[in-house]
Amino acid sequence: MGKRRCVPPLEPKLAAGCCGVKKPKLSAGGTHGHGSQSAAVPGSSAGPLQNHQHVDGGNGRENVSDLTLGPGNPPITRMNPASGALSPLPRPNGTANVTKNLVVTAEMCCYCFDVLYCHLYGFPQPRLPRFTNDPYPLFVTWKTGRDKRLRGCIGTFSAMNLHSGLREYTLTSALKDSRFPPLTREELPKLFCSVSLLTNFEDASDYLDWEVGVHGIRIEFINEKGVKRTATYLPEVAKEQDWDQIQTIDSLLRKGGFKAPITSEFRKTIKLTRYRSEKVTISYAEYIASRQHCFQNGTLHAPPLYNHYS
């Protein structure tokens, strides 16, 4: 069993992706179809962290989680006319008992949409939201279209206060994911936003001391040039890709830039940290429904939710 840590180890802030653009086909040698790269950080135990959906090898940060609402679900937020504040709707399909202690909320995704909308349309940035400002490692992920293709995803393993962290990584993931061109206002109606908060970091006893579909993993290893590298996958990645533990580890090594043949002996040298995540996803349509009073005849008359956070 792993040794639990309440928070991830202290490290420089590094921007990174943790998700995948397409489902890679793994060969016997463990190669995969990810186009992401990670850069080493001189003098640091942590290189850029990357997951299967988003990447920015320059700064070293990441994202999270597990409660994702599909397009068939009803809107998960509503506007309270009296207070002008967002309030969460009941969780679908009787998940209240499972999620009652979750920190992540739909309001966080709405705030990310606020920040991106204001940026793209030249409005002042929205005021600070009402949800908690406690520090968490976090990720912001953008997907687009009916098939929910990845459009950007960057986050951090360094705990950041949520108000500033979500604001920063909303724009970083939307505009600076090196795998994609910056998001445009024309793309807004097709977007889905996910916020992931990382929790329950534990040092694993070995590279197999984690469970597919339950844990996200972050690995540290020494590459063939003697340089320490890191890479990460969020908890949902291996399950979505239908990988077993070995396939996931090998894909993560390739993602982290390891080019030599992968052997069982080399896998045993990996230092693995496992973690869990909380995740919520909303669509642009759900976001707009939560602030419909800002529109008249399809025309915006006030910055989105700008006056709803007081």
Summary of the structure (lengths in Angstrom):
residues: 310
radius of gyration: 19.2
end to end distance: 45.3
largest distance: 64.3
contacts: 1099
relative contact order: 0.23
helix: 24%
strand: 27%
